[in-house]
Amino acid sequence: MTLIVDDNIDLSGEDGWFPIREVARLTGVNPVTLRAWERRYGLIVPRRTPKGHRLYEDSHVKRIQSILKWLNRGVAVGQVKQLLDARQSFNLNEHSPWGGLQDQMFLAVTELSERQLDDSFNRAISLYPPLTLCKHLLLPLLLSLEQRWASSFGAEIERGLFCSWLRTKLGTRIYHSNRQHGGAPLLLTTLCDQRFDPGLWLSAWLVSSAGCAAEVIEWPLPLAELPLALERIKPRGLLLYASQSLDSGYLKRHLPRLADPQDMPLLLAGPAASIHFAELRDIPGLTLAIDPLAALEALQAGPLLENPKGYLE
């Protein structure tokens, strides 16, 4: 067996051991975060080669899966080790960092401080995987901001700053993830007229973080023209995102032409999936998902995103 470490040096004869990039692929936790968990919290202690390269075995992978389960329940990364080692009961509120992080980012948006917003998120993303950040930080933050923007003077200024920042932040990560993924992409596009839909980009970020290239067309496309995009791009699946009510008759006419249950997965994600559930639930081959988390779960339940290690359970 030949192992390739992160600086492309071969390590031969190390049966049962994995380099950090392979562990990142198996678990969905990027190497930067794995190193931070080791250095700051002692959560994972890999074996080191004489040259200092990290090697992990199956027990490390299982421990990372356990860490992810605690994080996805809202526990702060700094509290996970004692919970894993002691297996004690806990008060979620005492161990959760999310309220404070949400408050920091919410305040940064209201003060139009892009640097403060970026610094808060950078600290979080160095410690937590995308699924955890989306579930416990970004989606609750968006809900709080939308409630504020519904009745606040200056809402469009705040919305513009936040959306511009989020698009840049997620778009950069999707771009670099796409460079590492082979094969056909998942095509994601919006059905709404709004200039930016955070749910679309969060969905693309989660998909790309789970090992699938994501091709995003954020300009709203007529459903009648989508077959042309499918013919040329040849994606492995199509995710349509919509955050508002749509013309249900229009959807019922065009979505069946896109759905192919034997070949390409088709999803309608976002609040529109809930709004139009009764009208669309019987369309063969169409999956409805109310938010980016549900969309990822639906994709991983099928052949599009295979997850043999179950790191997102």
Backbone bond lengths (Angstrom), bond angles and torsions (degrees), N, CA, C in turn:
res aa  C-N    CA-C-N  psi(-1)  N-CA   C-N-CA  omega(-1)  CA-C   N-CA-C  phi
1 M - - - 1.471 - - 1.521 109.16 -
2 T 1.314 117.28 133.36 1.454 122.03 178.00 1.518 109.38 -113.45
3 L 1.319 117.23 128.39 1.453 122.25 179.59 1.517 109.47 -107.11
4 I 1.325 115.42 140.10 1.464 120.31 177.47 1.527 107.83 -110.61
5 V 1.316 117.32 116.00 1.455 120.45 -179.47 1.521 109.68 -84.55
6 D 1.342 115.20 177.83 1.460 118.09 -170.25 1.521 113.65 -69.32
7 D 1.323 119.12 -14.56 1.464 118.80 174.92 1.524 111.03 -105.26
8 N 1.375 115.35 21.98 1.461 122.32 174.39 1.521 114.38 66.43
9 I 1.337 118.18 22.97 1.465 121.38 173.87 1.511 108.14 -91.73
10 D 1.330 117.81 132.54 1.457 121.53 -179.16 1.527 111.02 -78.94
11 L 1.331 114.56 139.08 1.460 120.85 171.57 1.516 106.38 -123.70
12 S 1.313 117.99 112.58 1.459 121.44 -175.35 1.520 111.13 -102.52
13 G 1.330 114.89 153.73 1.443 120.47 175.00 1.505 114.84 76.23
14 E 1.341 119.61 17.29 1.454 123.21 -177.66 1.526 109.37 -103.53
15 D 1.323 117.44 63.67 1.455 121.35 -177.33 1.521 110.66 -61.55
16 G 1.337 115.20 135.09 1.456 120.90 177.28 1.506 114.81 84.86
17 W 1.318 118.05 1.25 1.464 121.78 -179.72 1.528 109.42 -116.52
18 F 1.352 114.59 146.23 1.462 120.36 -175.64 1.527 110.34 -124.02
19 P 1.324 117.49 140.61 1.465 119.96 172.47 1.527 110.02 -74.01
20 I 1.315 116.46 168.36 1.457 120.84 -171.35 1.531 112.10 -64.55
21 R 1.325 117.55 -34.24 1.467 118.80 -179.81 1.528 111.41 -67.09
22 E 1.326 116.77 -35.74 1.459 119.63 178.17 1.527 110.34 -68.86
23 V 1.328 117.18 -39.37 1.464 120.53 177.15 1.530 110.00 -64.39
24 A 1.313 117.18 -39.10 1.460 120.29 176.77 1.522 110.59 -61.75
25 R 1.336 116.92 -39.40 1.462 119.83 178.81 1.518 111.19 -67.43
26 L 1.320 117.02 -39.82 1.457 121.40 -177.23 1.522 112.53 -70.80
27 T 1.320 116.87 -32.94 1.472 120.19 -171.74 1.519 114.15 -108.60
28 G 1.331 117.47 -18.66 1.459 119.40 -176.63 1.515 114.05 82.53
29 V 1.334 117.62 5.36 1.465 122.23 178.52 1.522 107.86 -100.85
30 N 1.320 117.30 121.02 1.460 118.67 -173.06 1.529 111.72 -71.20
31 P 1.335 117.74 158.82 1.468 120.95 -176.13 1.521 114.08 -57.70
32 V 1.332 117.83 -35.20 1.465 120.20 179.55 1.526 110.13 -60.88
33 T 1.330 116.35 -43.83 1.460 120.53 179.83 1.519 111.44 -68.43
34 L 1.335 117.70 -40.97 1.468 120.37 177.88 1.531 110.78 -59.36
35 R 1.324 116.64 -41.95 1.470 119.58 178.68 1.522 110.97 -66.20
36 A 1.347 116.67 -38.69 1.466 119.93 179.12 1.525 111.10 -65.40
37 W 1.336 116.86 -41.31 1.470 119.88 177.09 1.525 110.87 -59.93
38 E 1.323 116.97 -37.80 1.463 120.80 -179.72 1.522 111.18 -71.37
39 R 1.340 117.19 -50.38 1.462 121.21 -172.99 1.533 111.82 -70.36
40 R 1.340 116.21 -44.70 1.463 118.87 -172.27 1.516 113.86 -85.36
41 Y 1.334 116.59 -33.76 1.455 118.70 -169.47 1.533 114.11 -125.72
42 G 1.319 118.33 -7.33 1.457 120.15 -178.74 1.514 113.64 62.67
43 L 1.323 116.64 27.62 1.467 120.27 -177.62 1.526 111.98 -70.20
44 I 1.311 116.80 -39.07 1.458 122.66 179.78 1.523 107.42 -128.18
45 V 1.319 117.00 127.94 1.469 120.62 178.33 1.523 107.80 -120.54
46 P 1.332 117.62 92.98 1.465 119.85 -177.89 1.525 111.57 -76.47
47 R 1.293 114.47 165.42 1.460 121.00 171.30 1.526 108.56 -73.46
48 R 1.328 116.22 148.26 1.471 120.66 177.09 1.526 109.77 -115.22
49 T 1.325 116.58 138.39 1.454 121.51 172.56 1.532 108.96 -76.66
50 P 1.311 118.18 168.79 1.475 119.29 177.28 1.526 113.22 -55.73
51 K 1.314 116.88 -26.29 1.468 119.69 178.59 1.517 112.74 -93.24
52 G 1.335 116.99 4.60 1.449 119.77 173.77 1.510 115.82 91.85
53 H 1.330 118.70 5.59 1.456 120.82 179.53 1.525 110.51 -76.69
54 R 1.315 116.28 140.98 1.457 121.91 -177.18 1.526 110.74 -81.44
55 L 1.342 115.57 136.72 1.455 122.21 173.41 1.526 108.84 -130.02
56 Y 1.342 115.47 138.95 1.458 121.51 -176.55 1.521 109.43 -122.64
57 E 1.341 116.53 149.00 1.446 121.26 174.57 1.524 109.81 -112.43
58 D 1.329 115.72 -179.34 1.451 120.31 -174.51 1.528 112.13 -60.71
59 S 1.324 117.41 -34.06 1.467 119.63 179.33 1.525 111.41 -64.16
60 H 1.339 116.78 -33.26 1.468 119.98 175.61 1.531 110.72 -65.56
61 V 1.329 115.50 -42.50 1.461 119.79 179.57 1.528 110.13 -61.38
62 K 1.337 116.58 -42.95 1.464 120.08 178.54 1.528 111.47 -64.35
63 R 1.325 116.94 -37.01 1.466 119.81 178.37 1.525 110.55 -66.98
64 I 1.328 116.64 -38.55 1.470 119.69 176.70 1.529 110.33 -62.51
65 Q 1.318 117.11 -40.13 1.458 120.34 176.34 1.530 110.75 -60.12
66 S 1.330 117.15 -40.50 1.466 120.83 178.23 1.533 110.78 -66.35
67 I 1.320 116.16 -39.62 1.471 120.22 177.04 1.526 110.14 -59.82
68 L 1.326 115.91 -45.37 1.459 120.26 -178.99 1.521 111.56 -61.84
69 K 1.327 117.53 -37.46 1.459 120.03 179.07 1.526 111.16 -63.78
70 W 1.335 117.35 -39.85 1.462 119.87 176.22 1.533 110.80 -66.81
71 L 1.323 116.85 -44.50 1.463 119.87 -179.71 1.524 110.95 -60.98
72 N 1.329 116.69 -40.30 1.465 120.21 -178.77 1.521 112.43 -71.96
73 R 1.328 117.26 -12.02 1.465 121.35 171.97 1.519 111.36 -89.28
74 G 1.339 116.73 -2.24 1.454 120.51 175.45 1.511 115.04 100.13
75 V 1.336 118.50 8.28 1.461 121.59 -178.37 1.531 109.87 -79.36
76 A 1.333 116.71 141.10 1.460 121.42 177.07 1.520 109.71 -68.05
77 V 1.320 116.44 144.57 1.461 120.35 -176.70 1.526 111.44 -61.08
78 G 1.329 117.31 -32.23 1.451 120.51 179.96 1.516 114.05 -68.93
79 Q 1.337 117.59 -15.36 1.460 121.83 -179.53 1.533 113.37 -99.45
80 V 1.326 116.34 -8.41 1.463 119.43 -171.29 1.525 112.17 -67.75
81 K 1.331 117.95 -39.91 1.464 120.14 -174.37 1.526 111.75 -59.15
82 Q 1.334 116.92 -46.32 1.451 118.51 -179.11 1.527 111.45 -66.73
83 L 1.324 117.21 -31.17 1.456 120.01 177.90 1.520 111.06 -71.52
84 L 1.339 117.01 -38.80 1.459 120.42 177.64 1.524 111.31 -67.21
85 D 1.326 115.96 -42.80 1.457 120.22 -175.06 1.529 112.36 -75.43
86 A 1.351 115.76 -39.37 1.461 119.19 -176.48 1.519 112.58 -92.96
87 R 1.365 116.24 -21.09 1.460 121.64 -176.69 1.535 111.06 51.27
88 Q 1.335 115.08 43.64 1.446 120.62 -177.42 1.515 111.08 -92.65
89 S 1.316 115.08 162.73 1.451 119.43 173.25 1.524 108.63 -72.77
90 F 1.314 117.10 162.22 1.455 118.53 -175.68 1.516 110.33 -150.71
91 N 1.308 114.10 157.53 1.462 122.38 172.08 1.514 106.96 -97.53
92 L 1.327 117.16 113.95 1.459 121.02 -173.73 1.520 112.25 -56.40
93 N 1.314 117.52 -40.26 1.466 120.59 -178.11 1.527 112.03 -63.08
94 E 1.354 116.61 -32.91 1.461 119.42 -179.69 1.521 111.95 -70.64
95 H 1.316 117.27 -27.75 1.460 121.40 -173.65 1.532 112.98 -104.44
96 S 1.304 117.67 0.09 1.468 120.61 -175.12 1.524 111.69 -91.68
97 P 1.349 117.39 129.16 1.465 120.34 175.98 1.522 112.70 -92.32
98 W 1.341 116.73 -3.38 1.455 118.81 -162.89 1.520 114.26 -73.10
99 G 1.334 117.14 -35.08 1.460 118.37 178.88 1.515 111.89 -60.17
100 G 1.328 116.47 -44.66 1.460 120.15 179.35 1.516 112.58 -65.86
101 L 1.338 116.76 -40.61 1.466 119.74 178.84 1.520 111.65 -66.28
102 Q 1.323 116.50 -41.81 1.463 119.85 177.03 1.524 110.90 -60.95
103 D 1.322 116.34 -42.36 1.471 119.95 179.77 1.522 111.13 -63.27
104 Q 1.346 116.49 -41.35 1.468 119.43 178.99 1.523 111.30 -60.72
105 M 1.323 116.36 -46.62 1.457 119.54 -176.87 1.522 111.41 -72.43
106 F 1.326 116.74 -36.53 1.468 120.43 176.30 1.532 110.21 -60.20
107 L 1.342 116.54 -46.22 1.462 120.77 179.10 1.523 110.97 -63.10
108 A 1.326 117.16 -39.69 1.464 120.45 179.26 1.522 111.05 -60.76
109 V 1.332 117.00 -39.95 1.466 120.45 178.98 1.520 110.38 -66.64
110 T 1.332 117.60 -45.33 1.471 120.22 -178.37 1.519 111.67 -65.91
111 E 1.334 117.23 -27.50 1.467 120.94 178.10 1.526 111.93 -92.27
112 L 1.337 116.10 2.61 1.467 122.04 -179.71 1.532 111.20 56.13
113 S 1.327 115.52 39.68 1.460 121.45 -178.96 1.522 109.17 -104.16
114 E 1.321 116.11 90.63 1.455 120.64 -179.49 1.522 111.44 -63.30
115 R 1.323 117.52 -35.99 1.462 120.21 -179.51 1.524 111.05 -66.27
116 Q 1.325 117.46 -44.13 1.461 120.49 177.76 1.528 110.99 -63.19
117 L 1.320 116.00 -40.47 1.466 120.85 177.44 1.525 110.20 -60.89
118 D 1.313 115.84 -46.11 1.466 120.83 -177.97 1.522 111.60 -66.63
119 D 1.334 116.87 -41.63 1.460 120.20 -179.57 1.529 111.16 -62.92
120 S 1.331 116.69 -42.06 1.465 120.21 -179.91 1.521 110.70 -63.15
121 F 1.324 116.65 -43.51 1.459 119.82 -179.03 1.519 111.44 -69.86
122 N 1.323 117.09 -38.27 1.469 119.83 179.71 1.519 111.37 -61.96
123 R 1.321 117.01 -38.34 1.463 119.70 177.85 1.527 110.16 -64.70
124 A 1.312 116.48 -39.74 1.466 120.01 -178.98 1.523 111.74 -70.54
125 I 1.330 117.70 -42.12 1.465 120.24 -174.33 1.523 111.63 -72.38
126 S 1.325 117.69 -18.05 1.460 119.35 176.48 1.525 111.70 -75.76
127 L 1.350 116.99 -14.69 1.460 121.17 -175.47 1.512 114.36 -116.85
128 Y 1.326 118.27 -22.08 1.459 121.23 -172.59 1.521 110.58 -125.05
129 P 1.338 117.53 143.17 1.471 121.40 177.32 1.522 111.44 -74.30
130 P 1.334 117.58 162.77 1.461 121.61 -175.69 1.522 115.06 -55.24
131 L 1.342 117.80 -42.66 1.457 119.53 -178.55 1.521 111.30 -59.58
132 T 1.325 117.05 -44.62 1.457 121.29 179.58 1.523 111.04 -64.28
133 L 1.332 116.96 -43.49 1.463 120.78 179.56 1.520 111.60 -63.55
134 C 1.309 116.13 -40.65 1.458 119.58 -179.88 1.530 110.52 -65.91
135 K 1.322 116.16 -45.58 1.460 121.06 -175.43 1.520 112.72 -69.03
136 H 1.326 117.45 -43.85 1.459 120.61 -169.78 1.518 114.55 -104.46
137 L 1.327 117.62 -13.62 1.464 119.21 -177.23 1.516 112.56 -120.60
138 L 1.328 117.84 -60.93 1.459 119.67 -169.26 1.527 113.23 -73.53
139 L 1.328 118.43 -44.32 1.461 118.99 179.74 1.532 112.07 -66.10
140 P 1.351 119.57 -45.00 1.479 117.88 174.69 1.526 112.98 -62.88
141 L 1.329 117.19 -37.11 1.461 120.19 177.72 1.525 110.82 -62.90
142 L 1.329 117.17 -44.08 1.463 120.72 178.36 1.522 111.49 -60.66
143 L 1.324 117.01 -40.04 1.461 120.51 178.63 1.527 110.60 -62.36
144 S 1.320 117.29 -44.40 1.465 120.91 178.53 1.524 111.32 -63.76
145 L 1.323 116.61 -41.66 1.463 119.99 179.84 1.523 111.68 -66.68
146 E 1.322 117.27 -41.52 1.459 119.91 179.32 1.523 110.98 -62.35
147 Q 1.323 116.79 -37.79 1.463 119.86 176.68 1.522 110.80 -64.68
148 R 1.313 117.55 -39.49 1.460 121.18 177.75 1.531 110.62 -67.36
149 W 1.320 116.83 -43.64 1.451 120.96 -175.40 1.531 112.98 -69.85
150 A 1.316 116.87 -17.86 1.460 119.60 -179.89 1.525 111.79 -67.46
151 S 1.343 117.71 -22.77 1.468 118.98 -174.33 1.523 113.78 -141.16
152 S 1.333 117.88 12.06 1.460 120.61 -173.94 1.529 111.26 -104.53
153 F 1.346 116.08 131.81 1.461 119.84 172.27 1.527 108.85 -66.83
154 G 1.318 117.19 135.24 1.452 121.49 -176.57 1.522 112.85 88.96
155 A 1.340 115.64 10.91 1.464 119.33 -177.04 1.521 112.47 -61.34
156 E 1.328 117.28 -38.49 1.463 119.47 -177.15 1.525 112.01 -68.00
157 I 1.338 116.86 -31.50 1.461 119.52 176.43 1.527 109.84 -66.74
158 E 1.331 115.49 -45.76 1.464 119.54 179.26 1.525 110.81 -64.51
159 R 1.319 115.97 -43.48 1.462 120.11 179.82 1.537 110.43 -61.40
160 G 1.317 116.25 -42.57 1.458 120.09 -179.59 1.516 112.26 -62.17
161 L 1.338 116.47 -43.67 1.463 119.58 179.33 1.521 110.81 -64.65
162 F 1.331 116.57 -47.28 1.462 119.43 -176.58 1.522 111.16 -64.88
163 C 1.319 117.24 -45.56 1.465 119.89 -177.16 1.519 111.86 -66.95
164 S 1.331 116.99 -38.00 1.465 119.32 177.10 1.521 110.86 -63.73
165 W 1.332 115.63 -42.26 1.462 119.81 178.13 1.522 111.13 -64.00
166 L 1.336 117.37 -46.71 1.457 121.12 -176.07 1.523 111.09 -64.78
167 R 1.319 117.15 -41.45 1.462 119.49 179.76 1.522 111.07 -62.33
168 T 1.333 116.82 -43.57 1.463 120.40 178.91 1.520 110.92 -63.74
169 K 1.333 115.75 -43.73 1.454 120.86 -176.09 1.531 111.32 -64.59
170 L 1.322 115.90 -50.48 1.461 119.42 -177.84 1.523 111.50 -74.06
171 G 1.341 116.66 -38.49 1.459 119.80 -179.28 1.525 111.90 -60.36
172 T 1.332 116.64 -39.38 1.465 120.31 178.57 1.522 110.90 -63.58
173 R 1.332 116.41 -42.55 1.460 119.86 -179.38 1.522 111.94 -68.80
174 I 1.317 116.42 -38.72 1.464 119.82 177.65 1.522 110.41 -64.66
175 Y 1.315 116.06 -41.53 1.472 119.99 179.13 1.524 110.84 -58.01
176 H 1.331 117.42 -49.03 1.463 120.18 -177.46 1.529 110.95 -69.62
177 S 1.332 117.63 -35.83 1.468 119.30 176.68 1.524 110.65 -64.71
178 N 1.317 117.19 -40.64 1.461 120.84 -179.60 1.521 112.16 -60.59
179 R 1.317 116.35 -32.49 1.474 119.37 179.75 1.528 111.41 -66.49
180 Q 1.335 116.55 -20.51 1.461 120.23 -177.31 1.524 112.99 -97.24
181 H 1.320 117.89 -9.93 1.456 121.30 -175.53 1.526 110.36 -106.18
182 G 1.322 116.40 130.57 1.455 120.59 175.30 1.508 111.06 -94.53
183 G 1.310 115.64 176.50 1.450 120.32 177.02 1.513 113.37 83.52
184 A 1.318 114.74 179.23 1.459 121.16 -178.25 1.523 110.46 -69.16
185 P 1.344 117.70 147.68 1.465 120.16 -179.78 1.524 111.92 -87.40
186 L 1.322 115.21 166.06 1.458 121.24 162.91 1.521 106.38 -83.79
187 L 1.328 117.40 128.85 1.460 121.51 177.74 1.521 109.00 -91.96
188 L 1.330 116.19 127.11 1.466 122.04 178.10 1.519 109.19 -122.68
189 T 1.329 115.78 133.84 1.453 120.07 176.30 1.520 109.46 -148.47
190 T 1.322 115.89 164.69 1.455 121.58 -176.92 1.519 110.94 -102.25
191 L 1.316 115.29 151.46 1.459 120.98 174.39 1.524 111.37 -106.70
192 C 1.330 117.14 4.15 1.468 121.62 -176.79 1.526 110.57 -101.88
193 D 1.321 115.55 162.76 1.455 121.32 -179.57 1.528 112.94 -91.96
194 Q 1.344 117.43 -6.35 1.451 119.02 -177.22 1.517 110.64 -66.80
195 R 1.350 115.03 155.04 1.460 119.91 -172.45 1.521 113.27 -70.75
196 F 1.321 117.04 -27.43 1.463 120.26 -178.38 1.518 108.04 -150.63
197 D 1.318 116.47 131.30 1.455 120.66 178.19 1.520 107.91 -118.24
198 P 1.343 118.16 105.68 1.467 119.82 -178.85 1.524 112.99 -55.79
199 G 1.335 117.33 -36.08 1.466 120.18 -178.43 1.513 112.47 -61.55
200 L 1.323 117.74 -35.69 1.459 121.31 177.93 1.521 110.56 -62.54
201 W 1.324 116.55 -46.02 1.457 120.50 -176.99 1.520 112.22 -74.24
202 L 1.331 117.35 -33.43 1.456 119.54 174.49 1.532 110.56 -64.74
203 S 1.323 116.62 -39.71 1.468 120.36 177.12 1.521 110.35 -61.90
204 A 1.326 116.97 -44.89 1.464 120.50 179.86 1.518 111.23 -63.96
205 W 1.316 117.19 -38.92 1.469 121.79 179.56 1.530 110.87 -64.40
206 L 1.318 116.82 -44.82 1.464 120.22 179.52 1.527 111.10 -64.18
207 V 1.323 116.60 -42.40 1.464 120.42 180.00 1.521 111.08 -64.10
208 S 1.334 116.41 -45.95 1.465 119.50 -179.13 1.525 110.95 -66.30
209 S 1.328 117.08 -32.69 1.460 120.58 178.11 1.523 112.10 -72.12
210 A 1.336 116.15 -21.18 1.466 120.83 179.47 1.522 112.87 -91.21
211 G 1.332 116.99 7.92 1.457 119.73 172.84 1.509 116.22 101.97
212 C 1.327 117.98 13.39 1.462 121.05 -179.39 1.521 109.42 -122.54
213 A 1.329 117.28 131.54 1.462 120.35 175.52 1.523 109.84 -61.70
214 A 1.327 116.17 143.95 1.464 121.82 -177.71 1.522 109.74 -124.85
215 E 1.318 115.89 121.64 1.469 122.22 177.37 1.528 107.13 -105.26
216 V 1.339 116.66 114.38 1.463 121.33 -175.21 1.522 110.22 -106.64
217 I 1.330 115.73 126.23 1.468 121.86 169.59 1.524 105.97 -115.80
218 E 1.332 116.94 100.24 1.461 118.98 -173.67 1.523 112.50 -84.07
219 W 1.325 117.32 -9.67 1.455 120.33 174.77 1.526 108.61 -76.65
220 P 1.350 118.22 129.68 1.472 118.85 -178.80 1.523 111.81 -61.89
221 L 1.320 116.30 129.71 1.459 122.05 -178.60 1.521 110.27 -109.77
222 P 1.336 117.96 140.49 1.469 119.38 172.41 1.519 109.84 -63.82
223 L 1.320 116.83 135.41 1.459 119.78 179.76 1.521 111.65 -58.93
224 A 1.331 116.73 -28.55 1.455 119.50 -179.96 1.529 111.99 -66.85
225 E 1.351 117.50 -23.58 1.460 120.92 -179.43 1.529 113.01 -93.60
226 L 1.315 117.67 -11.29 1.458 119.73 -177.07 1.532 113.75 -61.06
227 P 1.348 119.40 -35.81 1.474 117.30 176.90 1.525 113.24 -55.76
228 L 1.337 117.09 -31.89 1.464 119.95 177.12 1.527 110.57 -66.11
229 A 1.339 116.65 -42.48 1.465 119.93 177.10 1.524 110.92 -63.59
230 L 1.326 117.02 -39.40 1.463 120.14 179.74 1.523 111.04 -65.66
231 E 1.320 116.08 -37.73 1.463 120.60 -179.53 1.524 111.07 -65.45
232 R 1.336 116.21 -39.93 1.462 119.45 -174.93 1.528 112.74 -84.33
233 I 1.334 117.20 -40.90 1.465 120.54 -177.31 1.522 111.63 -82.00
234 K 1.337 115.87 -31.32 1.472 122.02 -177.08 1.537 111.05 52.37
235 P 1.320 117.34 58.35 1.467 120.01 -178.66 1.515 111.91 -73.78
236 R 1.318 116.31 163.66 1.463 120.90 176.47 1.526 111.39 -82.95
237 G 1.335 116.83 -11.01 1.451 121.37 177.98 1.513 109.55 -173.02
238 L 1.340 116.30 166.49 1.457 122.22 -178.51 1.523 108.90 -130.32
239 L 1.335 115.67 125.59 1.459 121.55 176.10 1.524 108.65 -118.05
240 L 1.318 115.96 119.01 1.452 122.70 176.47 1.523 108.44 -102.16
241 Y 1.329 117.33 128.31 1.467 120.14 -177.42 1.520 109.37 -115.89
242 A 1.336 115.31 136.49 1.461 120.75 179.08 1.516 109.45 -148.46
243 S 1.328 116.24 129.82 1.458 121.52 -177.48 1.520 112.82 -104.41
244 Q 1.320 117.24 9.13 1.458 119.61 -177.51 1.523 110.00 -144.05
245 S 1.325 114.95 169.99 1.459 120.22 178.47 1.525 110.35 -65.30
246 L 1.333 115.76 142.89 1.460 121.95 -178.82 1.524 109.73 -124.21
247 D 1.308 116.12 174.58 1.465 121.76 176.19 1.526 107.73 -75.27
248 S 1.321 116.66 105.14 1.464 119.96 -174.97 1.528 111.84 -64.09
249 G 1.330 117.43 -34.12 1.457 119.76 176.83 1.511 112.04 -63.63
250 Y 1.324 116.05 -40.75 1.458 121.98 177.41 1.523 110.39 -61.94
251 L 1.336 116.36 -43.39 1.459 120.36 178.70 1.523 111.58 -63.58
252 K 1.332 116.84 -43.37 1.461 120.80 -176.81 1.521 111.71 -67.84
253 R 1.332 117.15 -26.33 1.471 119.84 177.42 1.520 111.79 -76.03
254 H 1.337 116.55 -40.93 1.465 119.66 -168.39 1.524 114.33 -98.80
255 L 1.320 118.84 -32.77 1.465 119.38 -176.40 1.529 113.35 -61.88
256 P 1.346 119.70 -39.41 1.473 117.92 177.96 1.520 113.70 -59.60
257 R 1.330 117.73 -26.18 1.460 120.47 178.80 1.527 111.86 -73.81
258 L 1.339 116.05 -21.12 1.461 120.29 -179.99 1.515 111.92 -93.96
259 A 1.325 116.50 -25.07 1.462 120.60 -174.62 1.522 110.61 -77.47
260 D 1.315 114.78 132.31 1.459 121.38 176.44 1.522 107.54 -143.26
261 P 1.311 118.39 90.19 1.466 120.93 -172.86 1.522 114.34 -61.78
262 Q 1.331 117.70 -19.65 1.456 120.19 -178.71 1.525 112.73 -89.69
263 D 1.332 116.67 -10.37 1.455 117.39 -171.03 1.528 111.39 -129.54
264 M 1.334 118.07 -73.38 1.457 121.68 -170.36 1.524 111.27 -110.62
265 P 1.340 118.46 122.32 1.463 120.67 176.36 1.527 111.27 -61.86
266 L 1.329 116.38 139.13 1.455 123.01 178.07 1.516 108.51 -127.60
267 L 1.342 116.33 125.56 1.455 121.69 179.56 1.521 110.36 -124.74
268 L 1.315 115.72 141.21 1.457 122.44 164.67 1.516 105.94 -111.49
269 A 1.330 116.96 116.65 1.463 121.32 -174.40 1.520 109.84 -119.73
270 G 1.338 114.95 158.74 1.452 121.50 178.79 1.521 111.84 104.37
271 P 1.325 117.27 178.14 1.464 121.34 -179.63 1.518 114.10 -53.70
272 A 1.329 118.47 -29.65 1.469 120.86 179.44 1.523 111.24 -61.73
273 A 1.325 117.62 -29.81 1.457 120.55 178.82 1.524 110.78 -64.24
274 S 1.327 116.45 -35.76 1.465 120.42 176.94 1.525 110.98 -77.03
275 I 1.324 116.49 -41.08 1.466 121.03 -178.54 1.523 111.10 -60.78
276 H 1.319 116.99 -41.63 1.475 121.88 -173.85 1.526 112.50 -106.03
277 F 1.314 116.67 19.91 1.465 120.27 -176.03 1.523 112.04 -56.36
278 A 1.330 117.09 -46.56 1.466 120.41 -175.72 1.521 111.64 -62.32
279 E 1.339 117.11 -37.24 1.464 119.69 -176.94 1.527 113.12 -79.36
280 L 1.351 116.71 -26.91 1.462 119.42 -169.83 1.527 114.63 -109.51
281 R 1.314 118.02 -9.35 1.463 119.87 -170.48 1.526 113.60 -64.17
282 D 1.339 118.36 -21.14 1.460 120.63 -176.65 1.527 113.64 -96.34
283 I 1.340 117.70 3.75 1.467 119.47 177.88 1.524 109.19 -71.61
284 P 1.331 119.08 119.15 1.477 121.07 -178.14 1.522 111.30 -60.89
285 G 1.323 115.99 135.71 1.457 121.10 175.60 1.515 115.04 84.15
286 L 1.347 118.20 -4.53 1.458 121.37 -179.07 1.521 109.81 -98.97
287 T 1.343 116.05 130.74 1.459 122.18 174.85 1.520 108.56 -110.29
288 L 1.329 116.19 136.15 1.462 122.16 179.68 1.524 109.24 -108.06
289 A 1.327 116.27 132.86 1.473 121.43 -178.52 1.523 108.35 -137.57
290 I 1.335 117.30 130.62 1.457 119.91 -170.22 1.525 113.79 -78.95
291 D 1.343 118.19 -19.17 1.464 119.85 -178.83 1.531 109.16 -156.77
292 P 1.348 117.93 176.29 1.464 119.53 -178.61 1.524 113.92 -59.17
293 L 1.323 118.09 -34.31 1.461 120.47 179.36 1.524 111.03 -65.81
294 A 1.330 116.21 -43.98 1.466 120.25 178.67 1.521 110.72 -66.86
295 A 1.333 117.34 -35.18 1.467 120.42 178.29 1.530 110.63 -63.90
296 L 1.330 117.02 -43.66 1.461 119.96 178.58 1.522 110.68 -63.92
297 E 1.323 116.61 -42.29 1.461 120.21 179.52 1.530 110.79 -61.08
298 A 1.336 116.58 -41.75 1.462 120.04 179.27 1.522 111.02 -64.92
299 L 1.315 117.46 -41.03 1.461 120.92 179.69 1.525 111.14 -65.76
300 Q 1.327 116.93 -37.83 1.457 119.92 -179.34 1.523 112.32 -76.75
301 A 1.310 116.62 -16.99 1.466 119.66 176.73 1.523 111.51 -76.54
302 G 1.343 117.12 -17.05 1.454 121.51 -179.91 1.511 111.56 -109.19
303 P 1.320 116.59 -167.26 1.467 120.17 -176.60 1.524 114.08 -79.48
304 L 1.357 117.55 -9.22 1.455 119.26 -174.25 1.521 112.46 -65.77
305 L 1.341 116.65 -45.23 1.445 121.44 179.96 1.519 108.48 -121.80
306 E 1.298 116.96 92.19 1.449 120.30 179.68 1.533 109.12 -77.54
307 N 1.321 115.42 138.88 1.451 120.33 -175.09 1.526 109.22 -139.02
308 P 1.327 118.26 72.36 1.453 120.48 -172.72 1.520 114.32 -62.34
309 K 1.335 118.02 -27.30 1.456 120.45 -178.56 1.524 112.75 -87.48
310 G 1.341 116.92 -11.54 1.453 120.46 174.43 1.512 114.68 67.37
311 Y 1.353 119.20 32.93 1.442 119.75 -173.63 1.519 113.56 -70.68
312 L 1.332 118.37 -12.19 1.458 119.89 178.41 1.511 111.98 -104.80
313 E 1.302 117.71 17.18 1.455 120.46 179.93 1.521 110.29 -66.26
